[in-house]
Amino acid sequence: MEVFLPLIGAGALWADVRPAVRRVSSLLAAPATPPRAAVEVEIDLTAGKQTAIVGPSGAGKSTLLAAIAHRRPSARGAMADAHIFTASIRDNLSFAGNDLEGAARLVQIDSWIRSLPDGWDTRISAETISGGQRQRLVLARALVGYSPVLLLDEPAEGLEPAQGEKILADVLEATWDRAVVQVTHRLSGLESFDDIVVLEAGKVIQRGSHATLVAEPGYYRDSWEAERLITLAH
């Protein structure tokens, strides 16, 4: 009996880790993605600098962000394809650092966590939470602990626009002492950024502050005006 008793615990553990094993196996079995062409753009990663990368789909925005992450391994990020583990909320965040409560408050997910029967110990997976909850958990994970460079890939995706703008404004204020590089298709909220890089087909077609870019013809001003019209229509 002493020999076989550990098998009971092993069976329970296997039930917990099986979804993660399936995901890893599917990733290993998937065909390799052809490497994308490099996007060569100099980004100022001085502490306190905020840079936005915008442009149409397929312009190379996420490729550029991945290149920065490769050059700066110490950078933390909220990437679009970040994974939510089948584990407790605490375990999903705690491996990145200790200030879980502060990060949860900053991304407005603390009240949801408190409302759950098991709170921080509630087990979740990508299938059991909404897109907005997932997005905020991924963003909170990037904020737990400290890194001099913060990379944000569409951090407000899946959030109601007003809520997304408020969260991002709070995040930027809280990370004033870091270099922040944000990929986004939303132009609202970029007025305070030091540098805005507009990409198309992997090339820089415009660059400058918000005030500079809305004053000149081109992709940025056209997109800004279209976004304002949509906002007014709602």
VENGI-V830836 format. One line per field, one symbol per residue. ss: DSSP state (h for helix, s for strand, l for the rest). phi: phi as a letter, one per 30 degrees, with the letter a starting at -180 (. if undefined). A space follows every 50 residues. Layout:
BEGIN
ss = ???
phi = ???
END
This chain:
BEGIN
ss = lhhhhhhhhhhhhhhhhhhhhhhhhhhhhlllllllllllllllllllls ssssslllllhhhhhhhhhhhllllsssllllllllsshhhhhhlllllh hhhhhhlllhhhhhhlllhhhlssllllllhhhhhhhhhhhhhlllllss ssslllllllhhhhhhhhhhhhhhllllssssslllllllllllssssss llsssssslhhhhhllllhhhhhhhhhhhhhhhl
phi = .ddceeddddddddddceeddddddddddddddeddddccbdcdcdejdc bccbkdeidjdddddddddddbeddcaccdcdccddadeeddcddclcdd ddddddchbdddddddechdcddbbddcbddddeddddddedcdibbdbc cbchdcdiceedddddddddddddcdccdcbbcacccdjcdcddbbccca hicdcaaldeddddcbdkeddddddddddddddd
END
